[in-house]
Amino acid sequence: MTVNLSRSRLLGRCLGLVSLTLGGTALLGSDSLTAQTLRTASQRWLNVQQTQGSVTYLANGSRPARVGDRLTATGQGIRTGSRSSAILNVDDGIGVVRIAENTNLVVSSLSTQANGGKVTEMNVTQGQARLQVRRFNNPGSRLEIKTPAGVAAVRGTEFGVTVSSLSGKLGVATTSGAVAVSAQNQSVLVQPNQFSTINPGQAPTPPAPFNPNIRMDVQELVRQGGGNYQLRAMTDPPNLVFINGQPIEVSTTGLVSAVVPAQPGGMITLLIRNPVGTEQVYQLATPTP
């Protein structure tokens, strides 16, 4: 059995995500009401800076996203298709988010607190996103990434997330700063060059060392009946894995186990993507009968 690296690429420099808000404090008198109205009308937004391939803008229906589109309210979002990506800026320049292919991101909350703190909550239901968020000046500001398995909360850091389209499993890896990862009323602090994963309904795993370089160790590739092959391999637990274009679940120990149909040419293609956007493709030669 041979394992040949055919290509690898880094999905851009880490760019981060940011908040966007709307609000004001309660004031008395006609002048105060006017001030409050002006402040409320001054919305914040996430701005589409760049798109590549098939990117859908989700707001009052759906249409192809365009540079300059803004997400300004709960429920609005961006969806990327195969071989597609998008970059979002935040109105106040606090950060950027780079969204990889086959990713769904929706705004779940945009608010400004009475103390001026800006709160942004986004929901990533599947895919991968990499964020760079500068440190907040206001202690009331926060940014949260919500997923089916848990929440990643930051106050200024560089990190990425993966969300399995099969199970909703969350993977979080940090390259600078720290991220609080929470689920089931339990939290862990993911420090620089660490990762944690969460399966839905479970608590976060203890932080472990994160290597941004993709790792894959093939343990078994054997022929079965009907021309299928049994594949067992190990990779890092927060990674996403696709075999011949189909998503395959990765266990919290990093095990990948799948029955793979025979392919023309006798090759199996594996694509592996980690939380910070590094991806690598391997070509596996299937055993001859």
Disulfide bonds with the S-S distance in Angstrom:
none
